[in-house]
Amino acid sequence: MTDRIRVLVVDDHAMVRQGLRSFLEVQDDLEVVGEAADGSEAVSRAAELLPDVVLLDLRMPGVDGVTALREMTARGLPCRVLVITSFTEPAAVLPAVRAGAVGYVYKDVDPPALAAAIRSVHLGHTLLHPDVARVLSEGEPGADPARLTPRERQVLTEIGRGRSNREIARALGLAEKTVKAHVSAILAKLGVQDRTQAALYAVRAGLA
């Protein structure tokens, strides 16, 4: 059996945390390694446990989800953050993604779909609810995509489609390490911090 995906559950409601834990723990490939009730605890638990994926609520008392995301990113924690919340206004969506979230789903998501979302972001995909993707696509592109080489544009298009480095390598006939090098160059040229922001750029620029 392959290693289980280690998950940290963050929500200020104990009943929500328990419900998520109860569902996730019956999945053969998922393991809940910890819980947190607010953003401050989320950061400390993430640093302590180093989970693969963090399920993070945005609206919490004290330190909120977006602030916690920024701190995790600043600390360079390797976890992938999947936002799960009922807070769907655009004003909350953009800061969360810009702070480092790689996925975004609603709290009413079906349990099997949530498990699939966790597996997807763990594999390196960017996962956004269709409504959220629509909101993000209304933004304005920043840097000029003409600065990219033809190959970098191809890679960026694949990033915008939510594909992982391995999938991009397979699709374009490249070595995975070559794709990683292209991704690094793309981030630098576009002035974005991570592949999630690059994916959003690709959508806004009409490349994906």
Beta strands, then each sheet from edge to edge (+ up, - down):
strand 1: 5-10
strand 2: 30-36
strand 3: 53-56
strand 4: 80-85
strand 5: 103-106
strand 6: 127-128
sheet 1: 2+ 1+ 3+ 4+ 5+ 6+
end
